[in-house]
């Protein structure tokens, strides 16, 4: 069974702290994504990566950075957490290539509260 | 990737079919229609996808109009556990990095 695992389900951090959200997938997928989800706003793409050490900005990259040192792992970093970054963060992955319908697989989500 | 339009919310009686519509009038020829659902506090779960033919799996059926500008997800016998937000998205099979998720349809299944 395919799996995307987010290391932390619930976190509480202080304003100004550096926060790491880790995501690991076991499907050998090339593409990995970080979204945040807020009430009424749907899923918004923060960053994505299509290969090791490659990254591209999504729609709302400000205040975030990412790291992809290994194919299976994609980390989201909040350099200096702020209260407006309180949200649910979703990691996802999908394969590349000429396959019919490359389904996106999501993790369970990480609920981050910045106080 | 094209955008989609879905009703904000729908109700369905338990045991009846739930029909969730989606408009995607700007869909391109190489874009697939995908459906996901999200139960509260969990990540979205894949349901079904299709290109132009109707599709069925153990969870649902997908009906795509001939002009591909709209589709309907059918849950044949809705249960209380099907209460969730349902997302209809369109994306290419390869390289569709910026998949757009809208607000989805909140389905309430009532006893």
Interface residues (C-beta under 8 A of the other chain):
Chain A: X4 X31 X33 X35 X40 X41 X42 X43 X45 X48 X50 X56 X58 X59 X90 X92 X96 X97 X98 X99 X100 X101 X102 X103 X104 X105 X106 X107 X108 X109 X111
Chain B: X32 X34 X36 X41 X42 X43 X44 X45 X46 X49 X51 X87 X93 X94 X95 X96 X97 X98 X99 X101 X102 X103 X104
